[in-house]
Amino acid sequence: MKDFQPQGLANMAWAFAKLVCGNGTLLNSISEEVLRKIELCSPQNLVNMAWSFARMAELNVPLRDAISAAAIARIAQFQGQNISNTAWSCAMLQFFNEPLITALSKQALPTIGTFNPQDLGNTAWSFASLVVHNEPLMAAISAEAMRRLLDLQPQNITNIAWACAKLERADMPLFDALAAAAIWSMADFNPQNLANTAWAVATVCFHHAPLIEAISSASLPIISKFLPQELSNLAWAFAHFSYRDMPLLHAIASAALAKCDDLNSQDLSNIAWACATLGWRNEPLFDAISAGAIANIHESNSQDLANTAWSFSTLSFADRPLFQAISAASLRNLSAASPQDLTNTAWAFAVRSKRDAPLFDAISAEAIRRLKDFIPQNHTNLAWSLAVESFHDVPLLQAISAAAMPMMQEFNCQNVSNTVWALATMGRADVPFLDSMAAQALARLIEADAQDLSNTAWAFSVLEVTYSPMIHAISSAAMRMIRDLPPLPFGGSP
């Protein structure tokens, strides 16, 4: 190795990486020799070495640190591909070196014109994978991608869309352009491209019906080639848009059943959530999801557990072994649960009407600690669940009232009606809170449906709390709904 020049060493590493052929002894020898000759390495040598070791998932810390320092010193010589490949190498090894990342992003801005479509996609993907929010860089990548739109390949489109979604960057003009480019080249999209693009547009709430339809049409013939996570992401995205594509749902279910042993907890919960959100019961699929969820219960996080419980309850699947497993696992995971996980779990178990006192005790204790992070829907779901379970936790109910009062204007009509229904069911006449609820119900009455009106009127009557303006408004709204009902056919019955 001593006779090799830096370019020869970089080329040797690159060749083995290209073949994905790792040889520990050889790589150590290359690394040691590069460290001795690091000052002689050109930018291309440095980048090729970084790319090679990253591709082979070889974490050689001394070499990594030396390449980083040398790259920073030579950053002014870096062009598009150098910047892109270095960033990609860092992302593949999940190596965040702030001075290096800062140097790469600064050098990218004046040299963005030297980036080819692959460089643009890989750089965006790399910064997003490292969760680096750099708006000037992403804006430059977006502008250059739109300028080079006709040159973008499916992987470039997908990487840029995925990166924006990962970084919560809802650039609608960019997504409009990417959607057009994606539809144009949809025949060349592979399963990963299809699933990641669907996930990205759903995550940023970019509803583009022609793109969604194109993804569906392109996915159907190759659905058996989708990996478990790709099936999960595709199902999640379509459900997020409330897009009930029955041929695609059946295809996803069949593919998921064929790969059931390979689905992890998140895959299982996402597919269950998608089916429940779209209101689609498929017993063979849910039997398989149940078996898989129980088998993987110890690797499930709080979100997996909550979403699975919510999905089975929403579709009225009474699966006692599954709910027992979820209860036991949830007790171990509650401290890591988000407010939505906590309240969805409570809601799911309440819907089953099977009282689980230890779980509700634990949810109650954790909820009191986390109430400051709750949104109106969380307050409503928790109060409703406590009422259904006849779980009269007075300190928790008082805490819910106190935490909900300052955000009352964010409550929609359903939140109000379900919350006051819960209080009435438990006999909680908290007058100041109810006055605030009544005022909000009156303000949002135009959104109310018949169930909201009925629940609200019933609750205030049971609690004997009179709020005349609201009661008159509910009466008027109910009369309008009755007048708007279509007439029954002659001889018909209600």
C-alpha positions as CSV (number, residue, x, y, z in Angstrom):
1,M,0.0,0.0,0.0
2,K,2.9,2.4,0.6
3,D,3.4,2.6,-3.2
4,F,-0.2,3.7,-3.8
5,Q,-0.8,7.4,-4.5
6,P,-4.0,9.0,-3.0
7,Q,-5.9,8.5,-6.2
8,G,-5.0,4.8,-6.4
9,L,-6.1,4.3,-2.8
10,A,-9.4,6.1,-3.5
11,N,-10.0,4.2,-6.7
12,M,-9.3,0.9,-4.9
13,A,-11.8,1.7,-2.1
14,W,-14.3,2.9,-4.7
15,A,-14.0,-0.3,-6.7
16,F,-14.7,-2.5,-3.7
17,A,-17.6,-0.3,-2.6
18,K,-19.1,-0.4,-6.1
19,L,-19.1,-4.2,-5.9
20,V,-20.4,-4.0,-2.2
21,C,-17.5,-6.2,-1.4
22,G,-16.1,-5.4,2.1
23,N,-12.7,-6.7,3.1
24,G,-11.8,-5.5,6.6
25,T,-8.1,-6.1,6.3
26,L,-7.8,-4.3,2.9
27,L,-10.0,-1.4,4.1
28,N,-7.9,-1.0,7.3
29,S,-4.7,-0.9,5.1
30,I,-6.2,1.6,2.8
31,S,-7.4,3.7,5.7
32,E,-4.0,3.7,7.4
33,E,-2.3,4.8,4.2
34,V,-4.8,7.5,3.4
35,L,-4.3,8.9,6.9
36,R,-0.6,9.2,6.2
37,K,-1.2,10.9,2.9
38,I,-4.3,13.0,3.7
39,E,-2.6,16.3,2.9
40,L,-1.9,15.0,-0.6
41,C,-5.6,14.0,-1.3
42,S,-7.5,16.1,-3.8
43,P,-11.2,16.9,-3.2
44,Q,-12.2,14.0,-5.5
45,N,-10.0,11.6,-3.5
46,L,-11.5,12.7,-0.2
47,V,-15.0,12.4,-1.6
48,N,-14.5,9.0,-3.1
49,M,-13.0,7.7,0.1
50,A,-15.9,9.0,2.1
51,W,-18.4,7.6,-0.3
52,S,-16.8,4.2,-0.4
53,F,-16.6,3.7,3.3
54,A,-20.2,5.0,3.7
55,R,-21.5,2.6,1.0
56,M,-19.9,-0.3,2.8
57,A,-21.2,1.0,6.2
58,E,-17.6,1.0,7.5
59,L,-17.4,3.5,10.4
60,N,-13.7,4.2,10.6
61,V,-13.6,7.1,13.1
62,P,-10.0,8.3,12.6
63,L,-10.4,8.3,8.8
64,R,-13.9,9.9,9.0
65,D,-12.5,12.7,11.2
66,A,-9.5,13.3,9.0
67,I,-11.6,13.4,5.8
68,S,-13.9,15.9,7.5
69,A,-11.1,18.2,8.5
70,A,-9.5,18.0,5.1
71,A,-12.8,18.6,3.3
72,I,-13.4,21.7,5.3
73,A,-9.9,23.0,4.5
74,R,-10.5,22.4,0.7
75,I,-14.2,23.3,0.6
76,A,-13.6,26.2,-1.8
77,Q,-12.7,23.6,-4.5
78,F,-15.8,21.5,-4.0
79,Q,-18.4,21.5,-6.8
80,G,-21.9,19.9,-7.0
81,Q,-21.0,16.2,-7.1
82,N,-18.3,16.6,-4.4
83,I,-20.8,18.4,-2.1
84,S,-23.6,15.9,-2.8
85,N,-21.5,12.8,-2.3
86,T,-19.9,14.1,0.9
87,A,-23.3,15.0,2.4
88,W,-24.7,11.6,1.3
89,S,-21.8,9.8,3.1
90,C,-22.5,11.7,6.3
91,A,-26.2,10.8,6.1
92,M,-25.6,7.1,5.4
93,L,-23.4,6.9,8.5
94,Q,-25.7,9.2,10.5
95,F,-22.6,11.4,11.1
96,F,-23.4,15.0,12.0
97,N,-20.3,17.2,12.0
98,E,-21.6,20.7,12.3
99,P,-18.5,22.5,10.9
100,L,-18.5,20.1,7.8
101,I,-22.3,20.4,7.2
102,T,-22.1,24.2,7.5
103,A,-19.2,24.3,5.1
104,L,-21.0,22.1,2.6
105,S,-24.2,24.1,2.7
106,K,-22.4,27.5,2.3
107,Q,-20.4,26.1,-0.6
108,A,-23.5,24.7,-2.2
109,L,-25.2,28.1,-2.6
110,P,-22.8,29.8,-5.1
111,T,-22.2,26.5,-6.9
112,I,-25.8,25.3,-7.2
113,G,-25.6,25.6,-11.0
114,T,-22.9,22.8,-11.0
115,F,-25.4,20.4,-9.4
116,N,-26.9,17.8,-11.7
117,P,-30.4,16.4,-10.9
118,Q,-28.9,13.5,-8.9
119,D,-26.8,15.9,-6.9
120,L,-29.8,18.0,-6.1
121,G,-31.9,15.0,-5.0
122,N,-29.1,13.4,-2.9
123,T,-28.2,16.7,-1.2
124,A,-31.7,17.3,-0.2
125,W,-32.2,13.8,1.0
126,S,-28.9,13.9,3.0
127,F,-29.7,17.1,4.8
128,A,-33.2,15.9,5.6
129,S,-31.9,12.5,6.8
130,L,-29.7,14.4,9.3
131,V,-32.7,16.6,10.1
132,V,-30.7,19.7,9.2
133,H,-33.0,22.7,8.6
134,N,-31.2,25.0,6.2
135,E,-33.8,27.2,4.4
136,P,-31.4,29.0,2.1
137,L,-30.0,25.7,0.8
138,M,-33.4,24.0,0.4
139,A,-34.7,27.1,-1.4
140,A,-31.7,27.0,-3.8
141,I,-32.2,23.3,-4.4
142,S,-36.0,23.9,-5.0
143,A,-35.3,26.7,-7.5
144,E,-32.7,24.7,-9.4
145,A,-34.9,21.6,-9.4
146,M,-37.8,23.7,-10.9
147,R,-35.4,25.1,-13.5
148,R,-34.2,21.6,-14.4
149,L,-37.6,19.9,-14.1
150,L,-37.5,18.1,-17.4
151,D,-34.1,16.5,-16.5
152,L,-35.3,15.1,-13.1
153,Q,-35.5,11.3,-12.9
154,P,-37.9,9.4,-10.6
155,Q,-35.4,9.0,-7.8
156,N,-34.5,12.7,-8.0
157,I,-38.2,13.7,-7.8
158,T,-38.8,11.3,-4.9
159,N,-35.7,12.4,-2.9
160,I,-36.6,16.1,-3.2
161,A,-40.2,15.5,-2.3
162,W,-39.3,13.3,0.6
163,A,-36.7,15.8,1.9
164,C,-39.2,18.6,1.9
165,A,-41.8,16.5,3.8
166,K,-39.2,15.3,6.3
167,L,-38.2,18.9,7.0
168,E,-41.9,20.0,7.1
169,R,-41.2,22.3,4.2
170,A,-44.5,22.7,2.3
171,D,-43.3,24.5,-0.8
172,M,-46.5,24.2,-2.9
173,P,-45.1,25.7,-6.2
174,L,-42.3,23.1,-5.9
175,F,-44.7,20.3,-5.2
176,D,-46.9,21.4,-8.2
177,A,-43.8,21.1,-10.4
178,L,-42.7,17.8,-8.9
179,A,-46.2,16.4,-9.4
180,A,-46.2,17.3,-13.1
181,A,-42.8,15.7,-13.5
182,A,-43.8,12.6,-11.6
183,I,-46.9,12.0,-13.6
184,W,-44.9,12.4,-16.8
185,S,-42.3,9.8,-15.7
186,M,-44.7,7.6,-13.6
187,A,-44.1,4.5,-15.8
188,D,-40.4,4.5,-14.6
189,F,-41.3,4.8,-10.8
190,N,-40.3,1.8,-8.8
191,P,-42.1,0.7,-5.5
192,Q,-39.8,2.9,-3.3
193,N,-40.4,5.9,-5.5
194,L,-44.2,5.4,-5.5
195,A,-44.4,4.8,-1.7
196,N,-42.1,7.7,-0.7
197,T,-43.7,10.2,-3.1
198,A,-47.1,9.2,-1.8
199,W,-45.9,9.6,1.8
200,A,-44.3,13.0,1.0
201,V,-47.3,14.6,-0.5
202,A,-49.6,13.3,2.2
203,T,-47.2,14.5,4.9
204,V,-47.3,18.1,3.6
205,C,-51.0,17.8,2.8
206,F,-50.5,18.4,-0.9
207,H,-53.7,17.0,-2.4
208,H,-53.1,16.5,-6.1
209,A,-55.8,14.1,-7.4
210,P,-54.1,13.4,-10.8
211,L,-50.9,12.5,-9.0
212,I,-52.6,10.2,-6.4
213,E,-54.5,8.5,-9.2
214,A,-51.3,8.0,-11.2
215,I,-49.5,6.5,-8.1
216,S,-52.5,4.1,-7.6
217,S,-52.5,3.0,-11.2
218,A,-48.7,2.5,-11.3
219,S,-48.7,0.6,-8.0
220,L,-51.3,-2.0,-8.8
221,P,-49.3,-4.0,-11.3
222,I,-46.2,-4.2,-9.2
223,I,-47.7,-4.3,-5.7
224,S,-46.2,-7.7,-5.0
225,K,-42.7,-6.1,-5.3
226,F,-43.3,-3.5,-2.5
227,L,-41.3,-4.0,0.6
228,P,-43.3,-4.1,3.9
229,Q,-42.5,-0.4,4.8
230,E,-43.4,0.6,1.3
231,L,-46.9,-1.1,1.6
232,S,-47.3,0.6,4.9
233,N,-46.4,4.1,3.7
234,L,-48.6,3.7,0.6
235,A,-51.6,2.7,2.7
236,W,-51.0,5.5,5.2
237,A,-50.8,8.1,2.5
238,F,-54.0,7.1,0.7
239,A,-55.9,7.0,4.1
240,H,-54.4,10.4,5.0
241,F,-56.2,11.8,1.9
242,S,-59.4,9.8,2.7
243,Y,-58.9,8.3,-0.8
244,R,-60.9,5.0,-0.7
245,D,-59.4,3.2,-3.7
246,M,-60.8,-0.3,-3.3
247,P,-58.7,-2.1,-5.9
248,L,-55.6,-0.7,-4.4
249,L,-56.8,-1.5,-0.8
250,H,-57.4,-5.1,-1.8
251,A,-54.0,-5.3,-3.5
252,I,-52.3,-3.9,-0.5
253,A,-54.1,-6.3,1.8
254,S,-53.1,-9.3,-0.4
255,A,-49.5,-8.2,-0.6
256,A,-49.4,-7.6,3.2
257,L,-50.8,-11.0,3.9
258,A,-48.2,-12.6,1.7
259,K,-45.4,-10.7,3.6
260,C,-47.0,-10.8,7.0
261,D,-44.0,-12.4,8.8
262,D,-41.8,-9.5,7.6
263,L,-44.1,-6.7,8.7
264,N,-42.8,-4.9,11.8
265,S,-44.9,-3.2,14.5
266,Q,-45.0,0.2,12.7
267,D,-46.0,-1.5,9.4
268,L,-48.8,-3.4,11.0
269,S,-50.2,-0.4,12.9
270,N,-50.0,1.9,9.8
271,I,-51.9,-0.6,7.7
272,A,-54.5,-1.1,10.4
273,W,-54.8,2.6,10.9
274,A,-55.3,3.2,7.1
275,C,-58.0,0.6,6.9
276,A,-59.8,2.0,10.0
277,T,-59.5,5.5,8.7
278,L,-61.1,4.5,5.4
279,G,-63.7,2.4,7.2
280,W,-62.7,-0.9,5.5
281,R,-63.1,-4.2,7.4
282,N,-61.0,-7.0,6.1
283,E,-61.1,-9.9,8.6
284,P,-58.3,-12.1,7.2
285,L,-56.0,-9.0,7.1
286,F,-56.9,-7.9,10.7
287,D,-56.5,-11.5,12.0
288,A,-53.0,-11.5,10.5
289,I,-52.3,-8.0,11.9
290,S,-53.5,-9.1,15.4
291,A,-51.2,-12.2,15.3
292,G,-48.2,-10.1,14.1
293,A,-48.9,-7.3,16.6
294,I,-48.9,-9.8,19.5
295,A,-45.8,-11.5,18.2
296,N,-44.0,-8.1,18.0
297,I,-45.6,-6.5,21.0
298,H,-42.2,-6.0,22.9
299,E,-40.8,-3.9,20.1
300,S,-43.9,-1.8,19.7
301,N,-43.7,1.9,20.7
302,S,-46.5,3.9,22.2
303,Q,-47.7,5.1,18.9
304,D,-47.8,1.6,17.4
305,L,-49.8,0.4,20.4
306,A,-52.3,3.3,20.4
307,N,-52.9,3.2,16.6
308,T,-53.5,-0.5,16.6
309,A,-55.9,-0.3,19.5
310,W,-57.7,2.7,17.9
311,S,-58.0,0.8,14.6
312,F,-59.4,-2.4,16.0
313,S,-61.9,-0.4,18.1
314,T,-62.9,1.8,15.2
315,L,-63.8,-1.2,13.1
316,S,-65.4,-3.0,16.0
317,F,-63.0,-5.9,16.1
318,A,-63.3,-7.4,19.6
319,D,-59.9,-9.1,20.0
320,R,-59.4,-9.9,23.6
321,P,-55.9,-11.4,23.4
322,L,-54.7,-8.4,21.4
323,F,-56.1,-5.8,23.8
324,Q,-54.7,-7.7,26.7
325,A,-51.3,-7.5,25.1
326,I,-51.7,-3.9,24.2
327,S,-52.7,-3.0,27.8
328,A,-49.7,-4.7,29.3
329,A,-47.3,-3.2,26.8
330,S,-48.9,0.3,27.1
331,L,-48.3,0.3,30.9
332,R,-44.6,-0.1,30.2
333,N,-44.6,2.6,27.5
334,L,-46.9,5.4,28.8
335,S,-44.1,7.7,29.9
336,A,-43.0,8.0,26.2
337,A,-46.6,8.3,24.9
338,S,-47.6,11.5,23.2
339,P,-50.9,13.2,24.3
340,Q,-52.6,11.7,21.2
341,D,-51.3,8.2,22.0
342,L,-52.6,8.5,25.6
343,T,-56.1,9.7,24.6
344,N,-56.4,7.3,21.6
345,T,-55.5,4.4,23.9
346,A,-58.1,5.6,26.4
347,W,-60.7,6.0,23.6
348,A,-60.0,2.6,22.1
349,F,-60.4,0.8,25.4
350,A,-63.5,2.8,26.3
351,V,-65.2,1.9,23.0
352,R,-64.7,-1.8,23.9
353,S,-66.6,-1.2,27.1
354,K,-64.2,-3.5,28.9
355,R,-63.0,-1.7,32.0
356,D,-59.2,-1.8,32.4
357,A,-58.7,-0.1,35.8
358,P,-54.9,-0.4,36.0
359,L,-54.5,1.0,32.5
360,F,-56.9,3.9,33.2
361,D,-55.2,4.6,36.5
362,A,-51.9,4.9,34.6
363,I,-53.3,7.0,31.8
364,S,-54.9,9.3,34.4
365,A,-51.6,9.8,36.2
366,E,-49.7,10.4,33.0
367,A,-52.4,12.7,31.6
368,I,-52.3,15.0,34.6
369,R,-48.6,15.4,34.1
370,R,-49.0,16.1,30.4
371,L,-52.1,18.2,30.2
372,K,-50.2,21.3,29.2
373,D,-49.4,19.6,25.9
374,F,-53.0,18.6,25.1
375,I,-55.0,20.0,22.2
376,P,-58.8,20.2,22.3
377,Q,-59.3,16.8,20.7
378,N,-57.1,15.2,23.4
379,H,-59.2,16.8,26.1
380,T,-62.4,15.7,24.5
381,N,-61.3,12.1,23.9
382,L,-60.0,11.7,27.4
383,A,-63.1,13.2,29.0
384,W,-65.4,11.0,26.8
385,S,-63.4,7.9,27.6
386,L,-63.6,8.5,31.4
387,A,-67.3,9.0,31.1
388,V,-67.9,5.8,29.1
389,E,-65.8,3.8,31.5
390,S,-67.5,5.5,34.6
391,F,-64.0,6.4,35.7
392,H,-64.8,9.3,38.1
393,D,-61.3,10.7,38.6
394,V,-62.2,14.1,40.1
395,P,-58.7,15.6,40.2
396,L,-58.2,14.7,36.6
397,L,-61.6,16.1,35.6
398,Q,-60.7,19.4,37.4
399,A,-57.4,19.5,35.7
400,I,-59.0,18.9,32.3
401,S,-61.3,21.8,32.9
402,A,-58.5,24.1,34.0
403,A,-56.3,23.2,31.1
404,A,-59.1,23.4,28.5
405,M,-60.4,26.8,29.5
406,P,-57.6,29.0,28.0
407,M,-57.9,27.2,24.6
408,M,-61.7,27.2,24.5
409,Q,-61.8,29.1,21.3
410,E,-60.0,26.3,19.5
411,F,-62.8,23.8,20.4
412,N,-65.0,22.8,17.5
413,C,-68.6,22.0,17.9
414,Q,-68.0,18.2,18.2
415,N,-65.3,18.8,20.9
416,V,-67.8,20.9,22.8
417,S,-70.7,18.5,22.5
418,N,-68.7,15.4,23.4
419,T,-67.0,17.2,26.4
420,V,-70.2,18.5,27.9
421,W,-71.8,15.0,27.3
422,A,-69.0,13.5,29.3
423,L,-69.3,16.0,32.2
424,A,-73.1,15.4,32.3
425,T,-72.7,11.6,32.2
426,M,-70.4,11.9,35.2
427,G,-72.6,14.5,37.0
428,R,-69.9,17.2,36.9
429,A,-71.6,20.6,37.0
430,D,-68.5,22.8,36.7
431,V,-70.5,26.0,36.1
432,P,-67.6,28.4,34.9
433,F,-66.3,25.7,32.5
434,L,-69.9,25.0,31.3
435,D,-70.5,28.7,30.7
436,S,-67.4,28.9,28.6
437,M,-68.5,25.7,26.7
438,A,-71.9,27.2,26.1
439,A,-70.5,30.4,24.7
440,Q,-68.2,28.4,22.4
441,A,-71.1,26.1,21.3
442,L,-73.1,29.2,20.3
443,A,-70.2,30.6,18.4
444,R,-69.6,27.4,16.4
445,L,-73.2,26.3,16.1
446,I,-73.1,26.6,12.3
447,E,-70.8,23.6,12.2
448,A,-73.1,21.4,14.4
449,D,-74.8,18.2,13.1
450,A,-77.8,16.6,14.7
451,Q,-75.7,14.5,17.1
452,D,-73.8,17.6,18.4
453,L,-77.1,19.5,19.0
454,S,-78.6,16.5,20.7
455,N,-75.6,15.9,23.0
456,T,-75.2,19.5,23.9
457,A,-78.9,20.1,24.7
458,W,-79.1,16.8,26.7
459,A,-75.9,17.6,28.7
460,F,-77.0,21.1,29.8
461,S,-80.5,19.8,30.7
462,V,-79.1,17.0,32.8
463,L,-76.8,19.3,34.6
464,E,-79.6,21.9,35.0
465,V,-77.4,24.7,33.7
466,T,-79.4,27.2,31.8
467,Y,-77.8,29.3,29.0
468,S,-80.8,30.7,27.2
469,P,-79.0,32.1,24.1
470,M,-77.5,28.7,23.4
471,I,-80.7,26.7,24.0
472,H,-82.7,29.0,21.7
473,A,-80.0,28.7,19.0
474,I,-80.0,24.9,19.3
475,S,-83.8,24.9,19.0
476,S,-83.7,27.0,15.9
477,A,-81.0,24.9,14.3
478,A,-82.8,21.7,15.1
479,M,-86.0,23.1,13.5
480,R,-84.1,24.0,10.4
481,M,-82.7,20.5,10.1
482,I,-86.2,19.0,10.6
483,R,-87.7,21.3,7.9
484,D,-84.8,20.4,5.5
485,L,-85.5,16.6,5.8
486,P,-86.8,15.2,2.5
487,P,-90.5,14.2,2.6
488,L,-91.3,10.5,3.2
489,P,-92.9,8.7,0.2
490,F,-96.6,8.1,0.5
491,G,-97.2,5.3,2.9
492,G,-93.6,5.4,4.1
493,S,-92.4,5.2,7.7
494,P,-89.5,6.9,9.4
